[in-house]
Amino acid sequence: QVQLAESGGGLAQSGGSLTLSCVVSGRTFSRFALGWFRQVAGKERTFVASMSPSGRDIYYHDSVKGRFTISRDNVKNTVYLQMNDLKPEDTAIYYCAAAEPSRDIALVLQQQYSRWGQGTQVSVSS
């Protein structure tokens, strides 16, 4: 059974940094396309960043380009989201997600992912 567990959320000041981690267990990690999504209270969950199984294909939402970096460690079975220059509008619950696509592509739609973590809260104060 595949399980995802996020960590690293917390409170940061505007302009600060946080690194989220998500450990994926239960299947061969290197086969997974991985993604990060976020949800603000009362709103729908939205795409943040994603990476293909090989790591060669990466997408970011325009709102985080140049500030956030997604990466993976296939030895530690972990995907990371390095978040720099945080803004109050980055406040949300952040979820990691995993999927096993038939090709080496990064996925940007929620419905393309079959496995989800429980989320970690990120709060950014102004």
Solvent accessible surface area in square Angstrom, and as a share of the most:
residue,aa,sasa,rsa
1,Q,179,0.80
2,V,11,0.06
3,Q,110,0.49
4,L,14,0.07
5,A,62,0.48
6,E,27,0.12
7,S,62,0.40
8,G,38,0.36
9,G,29,0.28
10,G,31,0.30
11,L,133,0.66
12,A,11,0.08
13,Q,140,0.62
14,S,57,0.37
15,G,46,0.45
16,G,24,0.23
17,S,60,0.39
18,L,35,0.17
19,T,57,0.33
20,L,0,0.00
21,S,26,0.17
22,C,0,0.00
23,V,73,0.42
24,V,1,0.00
25,S,49,0.32
26,G,50,0.48
27,R,116,0.42
28,T,70,0.41
29,F,6,0.03
30,S,53,0.34
31,R,145,0.53
32,F,2,0.01
33,A,0,0.00
34,L,0,0.00
35,G,0,0.00
36,W,0,0.00
37,F,1,0.00
38,R,28,0.10
39,Q,61,0.27
40,V,61,0.35
41,A,100,0.77
42,G,91,0.87
43,K,136,0.58
44,E,143,0.64
45,R,60,0.22
46,T,70,0.40
47,F,31,0.13
48,V,0,0.00
49,A,0,0.00
50,S,0,0.00
51,M,11,0.05
52,S,0,0.00
53,P,20,0.12
54,S,52,0.34
55,G,21,0.20
56,R,199,0.73
57,D,39,0.20
58,I,65,0.33
59,Y,107,0.41
60,Y,52,0.20
61,H,83,0.37
62,D,109,0.56
63,S,53,0.34
64,V,0,0.00
65,K,115,0.49
66,G,88,0.84
67,R,26,0.09
68,F,5,0.02
69,T,70,0.40
70,I,2,0.01
71,S,47,0.30
72,R,37,0.14
73,D,41,0.21
74,N,75,0.38
75,V,141,0.81
76,K,130,0.55
77,N,51,0.26
78,T,7,0.04
79,V,0,0.00
80,Y,55,0.21
81,L,0,0.00
82,Q,59,0.26
83,M,0,0.00
84,N,62,0.32
85,D,71,0.37
86,L,0,0.00
87,K,69,0.29
88,P,52,0.33
89,E,116,0.52
90,D,0,0.00
91,T,46,0.27
92,A,4,0.03
93,I,64,0.32
94,Y,0,0.00
95,Y,30,0.12
96,C,0,0.00
97,A,0,0.00
98,A,0,0.00
99,A,5,0.04
100,E,75,0.34
101,P,33,0.21
102,S,118,0.76
103,R,161,0.59
104,D,59,0.31
105,I,49,0.25
106,A,8,0.06
107,L,10,0.05
108,V,57,0.33
109,L,88,0.44
110,Q,56,0.25
111,Q,146,0.65
112,Q,76,0.34
113,Y,12,0.05
114,S,83,0.54
115,R,90,0.33
116,W,68,0.24
117,G,8,0.08
118,Q,171,0.76
119,G,23,0.22
120,T,19,0.11
121,Q,86,0.38
122,V,0,0.00
123,S,32,0.21
124,V,12,0.07
125,S,45,0.29
126,S,131,0.85
